[in-house]
Amino acid sequence: MKNISYKLLSFLMVLVAFWGCQEDTEMHTEVTPVQSLYSPENNAFMNLGAQSSAIFEWEAAKAADNGVVLYDVVFDEEGGDFSDPLFIIPSDGRGMQRRLTLPFSELNSIAERAGIQPEAVGKLQWSVQSSKGINVQEIMDIRTIEVERPAGFPAPDELYLTGSATEAGEDLGDAILMTKTSANTFETYTSLKAGAYSFAERNSGEPDTYYIDGEKLRADGETEYTGEENVYRIRVDFSNGTTEIHEIGDVELWFAPNGEFLTALPYASNGTWMIDDFPIEFRQESWGRDERYKFRFMVTDAEGNTTEEWFGSTNGDNQRPNETTGPAYWYMVPVTNDRWNNCFKFATEVDNAAADIQIIFNAEVSNYTHSVTVE
């Protein structure tokens, strides 16, 4: 009987301890909601193109144990109910301060999620949730800010050209990888035919897409192309949301010894021009046989103005290449129209032979390059 009493007493002590712990846990996780937002004022306007930050402040919430309260700032699109917010971020001090300092660059990303286009004005809602890490309190006060987005978008790591107007067609998996020319810019040399095209940040899933509107880069759409099939250089700059399209006309082989163009190289595909079995004969000079060459591109802008762009060697002068010459020798860079400077030299075996000449301007090579081969 005494043993049963001891067991009953122990059981009751466990229950009391459990209830006490439960009440203590509830007390330690109870906080009040944030009742009032202080700044920025409702409908405050911010031009996100400035190098600045937005400061968000609010009334303190209270914890039942007088301990630390954690705060999350929540953003939603205009008219949203915060059930599926655009963005949630802890306040300063890892969520412990009644203040959030948010760079305009991050606020610009939130505005993009809300569907506000670059250079457009739109509204975002914000509020603050309080908690102890659990038992997040409901939103009590909501304010709106009006923002103007700068031109441009955050640049993706990669960019692909896709659509019915492109060489690759509408299958996203076959999209053309564009060449990344800087942290924010891409370009591609390709042909376009009647149809539509757009740019995608990856070639699988459901990527973010962009399109050309005049000379501006826009999100979520495609560009209609109705002209004849032609070769173009397309450039995209995410930093300022601009684009450039130039038609590429004749691409010609310049032979410096004769001061003339020997041939045009027809466009093949995928940013490649090539000609096979073209006869090459060096020029006999008093000091030996001269073999210097480079290339000229005829480029037409959107207004119909045509200019020359010359591509040659990184070196002002060169030796003839041989079997030990590295790949960098063949790299093509913009040069002047000077007859002699920055010319390549044909290999000795090219003289009085039929050569296959290929220019490669695509993302499959580390640098724009060319090759000259003789069977």
Rosetta blueprint (number, residue, H / E / L):
1 M L
2 K H
3 N H
4 I H
5 S H
6 Y H
7 K H
8 L H
9 L H
10 S H
11 F H
12 L H
13 M H
14 V H
15 L H
16 V H
17 A H
18 F H
19 W H
20 G H
21 C H
22 Q H
23 E H
24 D H
25 T H
26 E H
27 M H
28 H H
29 T H
30 E L
31 V E
32 T L
33 P L
34 V L
35 Q L
36 S L
37 L E
38 Y E
39 S E
40 P L
41 E L
42 N L
43 N L
44 A E
45 F E
46 M E
47 N E
48 L L
49 G L
50 A L
51 Q L
52 S L
53 S E
54 A E
55 I E
56 F E
57 E E
58 W E
59 E L
60 A L
61 A L
62 K L
63 A E
64 A L
65 D L
66 N L
67 G L
68 V L
69 V L
70 L E
71 Y E
72 D E
73 V E
74 V E
75 F E
76 D E
77 E E
78 E L
79 G L
80 G L
81 D L
82 F L
83 S L
84 D L
85 P L
86 L L
87 F E
88 I E
89 I E
90 P E
91 S L
92 D L
93 G L
94 R L
95 G L
96 M L
97 Q L
98 R L
99 R E
100 L E
101 T E
102 L E
103 P E
104 F H
105 S H
106 E H
107 L H
108 N H
109 S H
110 I H
111 A H
112 E H
113 R H
114 A L
115 G L
116 I L
117 Q L
118 P L
119 E L
120 A L
121 V E
122 G E
123 K E
124 L E
125 Q E
126 W E
127 S E
128 V E
129 Q E
130 S E
131 S E
132 K L
133 G L
134 I L
135 N L
136 V L
137 Q L
138 E L
139 I L
140 M L
141 D L
142 I L
143 R E
144 T E
145 I E
146 E E
147 V E
148 E E
149 R L
150 P L
151 A L
152 G L
153 F L
154 P L
155 A L
156 P L
157 D L
158 E L
159 L L
160 Y E
161 L E
162 T E
163 G E
164 S L
165 A L
166 T L
167 E L
168 A L
169 G E
170 E L
171 D L
172 L H
173 G H
174 D H
175 A L
176 I E
177 L E
178 M L
179 T E
180 K E
181 T L
182 S L
183 A L
184 N L
185 T E
186 F E
187 E E
188 T E
189 Y E
190 T E
191 S E
192 L E
193 K L
194 A L
195 G E
196 A E
197 Y E
198 S E
199 F E
200 A E
201 E L
202 R L
203 N L
204 S L
205 G L
206 E L
207 P L
208 D L
209 T E
210 Y E
211 Y E
212 I E
213 D E
214 G L
215 E L
216 K E
217 L E
218 R E
219 A E
220 D L
221 G L
222 E L
223 T E
224 E E
225 Y E
226 T L
227 G L
228 E L
229 E L
230 N E
231 V E
232 Y E
233 R E
234 I E
235 R E
236 V E
237 D E
238 F L
239 S L
240 N L
241 G L
242 T E
243 T E
244 E E
245 I E
246 H E
247 E E
248 I E
249 G E
250 D E
251 V E
252 E E
253 L E
254 W E
255 F E
256 A L
257 P L
258 N L
259 G L
260 E E
261 F E
262 L E
263 T E
264 A E
265 L L
266 P L
267 Y E
268 A E
269 S E
270 N L
271 G L
272 T E
273 W E
274 M E
275 I E
276 D E
277 D E
278 F E
279 P E
280 I E
281 E L
282 F L
283 R E
284 Q E
285 E E
286 S L
287 W L
288 G E
289 R E
290 D E
291 E L
292 R E
293 Y E
294 K E
295 F E
296 R E
297 F E
298 M E
299 V E
300 T E
301 D L
302 A L
303 E L
304 G L
305 N L
306 T E
307 T E
308 E E
309 E E
310 W E
311 F E
312 G E
313 S L
314 T L
315 N L
316 G L
317 D L
318 N L
319 Q L
320 R L
321 P L
322 N L
323 E L
324 T L
325 T L
326 G L
327 P H
328 A H
329 Y H
330 W H
331 Y L
332 M L
333 V E
334 P E
335 V E
336 T L
337 N L
338 D L
339 R L
340 W L
341 N L
342 N L
343 C L
344 F E
345 K E
346 F L
347 A L
348 T H
349 E H
350 V H
351 D L
352 N L
353 A E
354 A E
355 A E
356 D E
357 I E
358 Q E
359 I E
360 I E
361 F L
362 N L
363 A L
364 E L
365 V L
366 S L
367 N L
368 Y L
369 T E
370 H E
371 S E
372 V E
373 T E
374 V L
375 E L
